[in-house]
Amino acid sequence: MRRTFETTFGGDVRIGTIFILLNVIVFISTLIFYGTHELPSLANAFTLLLYFFLSIQLHLFLRYERRRPNPFILILAYVLILFYFTRITTLYWHDLASSSGVLERIREPTVEDINHTLAFIFSANLAIFVGLARYSEKYRLDQIIETPASIRNMEKNVSVFLLLLLASSFYTLFSDSGGGSDSRLLGIVQYLISEHHLFVIGLLILFLPATPSAKNNKCEGRNWTLLLIGLLVLLVVLKTLSGSRSAILLSVQIVFFCLLAAGKPSISRRSAAVLSAMAFISIPTFAIATYLRIVQAGAIKLEFYGNLLPILGSAVDLVRSDLTDMIGLYVPAFDRAAFLDFSVDLIKNSEAYAPVVSITHMFKSTVDAVTPGFDVFDFPLSANAISFIYYGIPSQMSRIDRDFYQSDQFNVYGEYFVIFGGWLSLPIFALVAYIFQKVYSKIKGDTLFQLIVWRFFVLSTFMLWLTSFGTDWIIVATVQNFCIFWIWVYLIKKRYLLS
């Protein structure tokens, strides 16, 4: 039993092992829950059977990953367990609260819609695994020889990123435009030093001593710990104050990707416990951030932050009063994390969404999104367009119509079902997954920092693909992120590269 938790990293816990345990815990918890509660209207015995198959499938994927480490399989497990498998249980509260506006779009959902979607996801996962299974690391981190001095030199300067992160966050918090700007140049600068990118770059520098090439330089010490905690706390607090309802989960996710990019597929047991606790704490903070977002919408920013402590007190009182009300506090968070709902929506309404979720529409919307200062087709991104379909107002669809702006998540399962003809889309899943692992395996760089930055870029793009807002959205976001990471890699390489 002890060997199950230990790897070549001493007493650390493999991330794959954590997901194996979480998969088992979530499945058993679901069985126990429905053993003491009636099944909801959107689940039946066949639903639980399909979930059993999905859980066994993921278990086999993770056992394979133990023999042949594969970061993409770990990311797939993260998405499935947290955002799909947990939904099987939380469907119970859907009947009581009727708060998910996603499942009810265009027509009322049925248990057959849920089961059809789960069966398709099972098949799509097999296709994705086929594409990922041939992964082999061509350029290993331990092939790059870098002096400990250069690593420590970069680590000391993470404080610079802390200061930039603080400045960027406060500008976003206090700017009436929410961080946006009418000046194109200022907007580019703001995106370059956005909280997200600064947080990622700072963390990647901190994780350099964890790479195989720097195995004699451990991630430990008071300064390293303080910097890591400082980055995490700063991002969570500032994001939550700005109304972000997923600040903690986003921070945990970025740390997860940094570990994978740094070639460290394991963490200490204490860190695993802390990160798991942070993930659960994100549920009550969801309610707090929602309250802050509502208050901010009707207030001037300076007035809002001038009365921040009383407002925070009211938010905490609201959460405490709702602790006895599972529906009032947790169901909105469950619905927001229910990625299964988005897949069900697109699959059951595939014919209605076909004009928008299509290659033709996405090509035109991508062209409009990347052309500077003008539109060629006047097509919105597909994630902004489907709301006009389910609200029944397609005639008002326009990329420049800001009076009615909404972004809807698709997820790759529902999107590809609509675009590529339902079950005929399965080979496309395998092809795209194969491309991801092929690109990742060929990433190389002159320094450790370059290598792990571009690995992080590919891994985060894979996550963006799984949780898709549309292929057109992915293309635009990928181009933007590539440019930002390239600039930071260039600047840091000029500053720190030692010949």
Stockholm file with secondary structure:
# STOCKHOLM 1.0

chainA/1-499         MRRTFETTFGGDVRIGTIFILLNVIVFISTLIFYGTHELPSLANAFTLLLYFFLSIQLHLFLRYERRRPNPFILILAYVLILFYFTRITTLYWHDLASSSGVLERIREPTVEDINHTLAFIFSANLAIFVGLARYSEKYRLDQIIETPASIRNMEKNVSVFLLLLLASSFYTLFSDSGGGSDSRLLGIVQYLISEHHLFVIGLLILFLPATPSAKNNKCEGRNWTLLLIGLLVLLVVLKTLSGSRSAILLSVQIVFFCLLAAGKPSISRRSAAVLSAMAFISIPTFAIATYLRIVQAGAIKLEFYGNLLPILGSAVDLVRSDLTDMIGLYVPAFDRAAFLDFSVDLIKNSEAYAPVVSITHMFKSTVDAVTPGFDVFDFPLSANAISFIYYGIPSQMSRIDRDFYQSDQFNVYGEYFVIFGGWLSLPIFALVAYIFQKVYSKIKGDTLFQLIVWRFFVLSTFMLWLTSFGTDWIIVATVQNFCIFWIWVYLIKKRYLLS
#=GR chainA/1-499 SS CHHHHCBTTBTCEEHHHHHHHHHHHHHHHHHHHHHHSCCCTTCCHHHHHHHHHHHHHHHHHHHHHHHSCCHHHHHHHHHHIIIIIHHHHHTHHHHHHCCCTTTTSSSCCCHHHHHHHHHHHHHHHHHHHHHHTTCCCSSCGGGSCCCHHHHHHHHHTHHHHHHHHHHHHHHHHHCTTTTCCSCHHHHHHHHHTCHHHHHHHHHHHHTGGGSGGGTTSCSCSHHHHHHHHHHHHHHHHHHHHTTCSCHHHHHHHHHHHHHHHTTCCEECHHHHHHHHHHHHHHHHHHHHHHHHHHHHHTSCHHHHHHTHHHHHHHHHHHHHHHTTCHHHHHHHHHHHTCHHHHHHHHHHTHHHHTTTSSHHHHHHHHHHHHSSSCCSSCCCCHHHHHHHHHTTCGGGCCTTCCSSCCCCCCCHHHHHHHHTTGGGGHHHHHHHHHHHHHHHHTCCCSSHHHHHHHHHHHHHHHHHHHTCSCHHHHHHHHHHHHHHHHHHHHHHHHHHCCC
#=GC SS_cons         CHHHHCBTTBTCEEHHHHHHHHHHHHHHHHHHHHHHSCCCTTCCHHHHHHHHHHHHHHHHHHHHHHHSCCHHHHHHHHHHIIIIIHHHHHTHHHHHHCCCTTTTSSSCCCHHHHHHHHHHHHHHHHHHHHHHTTCCCSSCGGGSCCCHHHHHHHHHTHHHHHHHHHHHHHHHHHCTTTTCCSCHHHHHHHHHTCHHHHHHHHHHHHTGGGSGGGTTSCSCSHHHHHHHHHHHHHHHHHHHHTTCSCHHHHHHHHHHHHHHHTTCCEECHHHHHHHHHHHHHHHHHHHHHHHHHHHHHTSCHHHHHHTHHHHHHHHHHHHHHHTTCHHHHHHHHHHHTCHHHHHHHHHHTHHHHTTTSSHHHHHHHHHHHHSSSCCSSCCCCHHHHHHHHHTTCGGGCCTTCCSSCCCCCCCHHHHHHHHTTGGGGHHHHHHHHHHHHHHHHTCCCSSHHHHHHHHHHHHHHHHHHHTCSCHHHHHHHHHHHHHHHHHHHHHHHHHHCCC
//
